[in-house]
Amino acid sequence: MRDEALRLLTQSQVAGSSWRRLGPEVVPVLAALSEDPSVPDAQRLRAVTALALVEVPQAGQTLQAMMEDPRRPADVRTRAAAALGQCLGFEAVTALRARLEDRDVRIREAVARALGRLGGQRVREALEERLPLEDVPQVREALQQGLTLAEP
């Protein structure tokens, strides 16, 4: 399974059907590859993105755990935030919203963008609520962009 996942991760784009074909067993493999320092960075990050394409409940749980774990590298956590929104859709709003207060600026920025892509009234309220509390210009800009993307 690991060899097949690594083979797919060497490709810049892989159809979701290729990941779904591997089934739920690929979830822990992808999670392990995302943390493996011997795996090139591009493949590690593709492993995180691929989790959103597996379409099994464990994938969403794994992505949420990755995003919430402050010990993980910021690039993995930010990629997990984007993938979580893609994987769970509106079900991800609560988990993403909680990370708008993350200590890491990069995570707050990624979460604001992920929420904006989801859109909807709940997202708009979350972004509007956070905007006056945010001091960091790049995060404020991401919040504004998220509001622009979110439906009124």
Disulfide bonds with the S-S distance in Angstrom:
none
